Amino acid sequence: MKKIKDRILRIFDFYEIEEADIDFEEVKQNEKIYLNILLPEDQAKHFIGSRGETLEALELLTRLAHLDELSEGEKLIIDINGYRKEKEEKLRERAIRAAQGVIETGREYIFADLNSYERYLVHSAIGENQELSQVETVSEDDAYGRVLIIKLKV
């Protein structure tokens, strides 16, 4: 993990962010290594990007550059100032509210703007919640790409 952190520090050094202003929080759970990089707020937004695209690119490049340092099956997840974790929690809450709405109204709810990982989060949030056993989630293709549908079980 030291090599990964050193590479990240070199990237931030290129953007003239002092090493003293950077901190790392590392948590390893099962096959996932969660590395949260703490940056000054005014700098963090540049490395998160619009809707997290820059953060995803940083994670992908770091992962590809250090494949030999990760064990087989091990996954590196990079976050900046907890942005990704907060976004995931909001998505889980949105999914639960949507499922509760489906139970109340009987009408399906469609998530059309999710990537594969976000669809996985919605599937898990609803599947793990015993109070939502009346609904199911299904991923389907439509004219605009992949969508996730929350609907009542038949």
C-alpha positions as CSV (number, residue, x, y, z in Angstrom):
1,M,0.0,0.0,0.0
2,K,3.0,2.3,0.5
3,K,3.8,2.4,-3.2
4,I,0.2,3.2,-4.0
5,K,0.2,6.1,-1.5
6,D,3.5,7.3,-2.8
7,R,2.2,7.4,-6.3
8,I,-0.9,9.4,-5.2
9,L,1.3,11.8,-3.3
10,R,3.4,12.4,-6.5
11,I,0.2,13.1,-8.4
12,F,-0.9,15.7,-5.8
13,D,2.7,17.1,-5.7
14,F,2.4,17.8,-9.4
15,Y,-0.6,20.0,-8.6
16,E,1.4,21.7,-5.8
17,I,-0.6,20.2,-2.9
18,E,1.8,19.9,0.1
19,E,2.2,16.4,1.5
20,A,1.5,17.8,5.0
21,D,-2.0,18.8,3.7
22,I,-2.8,15.2,2.6
23,D,-3.9,12.4,4.9
24,F,-5.0,8.8,4.2
25,E,-7.6,6.6,5.9
26,E,-7.2,3.0,5.0
27,V,-9.7,0.3,5.8
28,K,-9.5,-3.3,4.7
29,Q,-12.6,-5.4,4.7
30,N,-12.7,-8.9,3.2
31,E,-11.3,-8.4,-0.4
32,K,-11.8,-4.6,-0.5
33,I,-9.2,-2.0,0.4
34,Y,-11.0,1.4,1.0
35,L,-8.5,4.2,0.7
36,N,-10.0,7.6,1.6
37,I,-7.7,10.5,0.7
38,L,-8.2,13.6,2.9
39,L,-7.5,16.8,1.0
40,P,-8.2,20.5,1.6
41,E,-11.7,21.2,0.4
42,D,-10.7,23.8,-2.2
43,Q,-8.4,21.1,-3.8
44,A,-10.7,18.1,-3.4
45,K,-13.3,19.2,-5.8
46,H,-10.8,19.2,-8.7
47,F,-9.9,15.5,-8.0
48,I,-13.6,14.5,-7.5
49,G,-14.9,16.2,-10.7
50,S,-18.4,16.5,-11.9
51,R,-20.4,13.5,-10.6
52,G,-17.2,11.8,-9.5
53,E,-15.7,11.2,-13.0
54,T,-12.3,12.4,-12.1
55,L,-12.2,10.3,-8.9
56,E,-13.2,7.3,-10.9
57,A,-10.4,7.9,-13.4
58,L,-7.9,8.4,-10.6
59,E,-9.0,5.1,-9.0
60,L,-8.8,3.2,-12.4
61,L,-5.3,4.6,-13.2
62,T,-4.0,3.8,-9.8
63,R,-5.5,0.3,-9.8
64,L,-4.0,-0.4,-13.3
65,A,-0.6,0.9,-12.3
66,H,-0.5,-1.3,-9.2
67,L,-2.1,-4.5,-10.3
68,D,0.9,-6.5,-9.2
69,E,0.6,-5.2,-5.6
70,L,-3.0,-6.3,-5.1
71,S,-3.8,-9.9,-4.2
72,E,-6.0,-11.9,-6.6
73,G,-9.6,-10.9,-6.0
74,E,-8.6,-7.8,-4.0
75,K,-10.2,-4.6,-5.0
76,L,-8.9,-1.1,-4.4
77,I,-11.5,1.6,-3.8
78,I,-10.3,5.2,-3.7
79,D,-12.3,8.0,-2.2
80,I,-11.6,11.7,-1.6
81,N,-12.9,13.3,1.6
82,G,-15.6,10.6,1.9
83,Y,-17.4,11.8,-1.3
84,R,-18.0,8.3,-2.7
85,K,-19.2,6.9,0.7
86,E,-21.6,9.8,1.2
87,K,-22.9,9.4,-2.4
88,E,-23.5,5.7,-1.8
89,E,-25.4,6.3,1.4
90,K,-27.6,8.9,-0.3
91,L,-28.3,6.4,-3.1
92,R,-29.2,3.7,-0.6
93,E,-31.6,6.1,1.1
94,R,-33.1,7.1,-2.2
95,A,-33.6,3.4,-3.1
96,I,-35.4,2.6,0.1
97,R,-37.7,5.7,-0.2
98,A,-38.5,4.6,-3.8
99,A,-39.3,1.0,-2.7
100,Q,-41.5,2.3,0.0
101,G,-43.3,4.5,-2.6
102,V,-43.8,1.4,-4.8
103,I,-45.3,-0.4,-1.8
104,E,-47.7,2.5,-1.1
105,T,-48.7,3.2,-4.7
106,G,-48.2,-0.1,-6.5
107,R,-46.5,1.8,-9.4
108,E,-43.0,0.8,-10.6
109,Y,-40.1,3.1,-10.0
110,I,-37.3,3.3,-12.6
111,F,-33.7,4.3,-12.0
112,A,-32.4,5.3,-15.5
113,D,-29.2,7.1,-14.6
114,L,-27.1,4.4,-12.7
115,N,-23.8,2.7,-13.5
116,S,-23.4,-1.0,-12.8
117,Y,-22.0,-0.4,-9.3
118,E,-24.8,1.9,-8.4
119,R,-27.4,-0.6,-9.6
120,Y,-25.6,-3.2,-7.4
121,L,-26.0,-0.8,-4.4
122,V,-29.7,-0.4,-5.1
123,H,-30.3,-4.2,-5.5
124,S,-28.4,-4.8,-2.2
125,A,-30.1,-2.0,-0.2
126,I,-33.5,-3.3,-1.1
127,G,-32.6,-7.0,-0.9
128,E,-31.1,-6.6,2.6
129,N,-34.1,-4.7,4.0
130,Q,-36.7,-7.2,5.4
131,E,-39.4,-4.5,5.5
132,L,-39.2,-4.3,1.7
133,S,-39.8,-7.9,1.0
134,Q,-42.9,-7.0,-1.1
135,V,-40.8,-5.5,-3.8
136,E,-38.1,-6.8,-6.2
137,T,-35.5,-5.1,-8.3
138,V,-34.8,-6.0,-11.9
139,S,-32.2,-4.6,-14.3
140,E,-33.3,-4.4,-17.9
141,D,-32.1,-2.8,-21.2
142,D,-34.3,-0.1,-22.7
143,A,-33.8,2.3,-25.6
144,Y,-31.5,4.5,-23.4
145,G,-29.3,1.8,-21.9
146,R,-29.5,-0.3,-18.7
147,V,-32.2,0.7,-16.2
148,L,-33.1,-0.7,-12.8
149,I,-36.8,-1.2,-12.0
150,I,-38.3,-1.5,-8.5
151,K,-41.7,-3.2,-8.6
152,L,-44.1,-5.2,-6.5
153,K,-43.5,-9.0,-6.4
154,V,-46.1,-10.9,-8.3
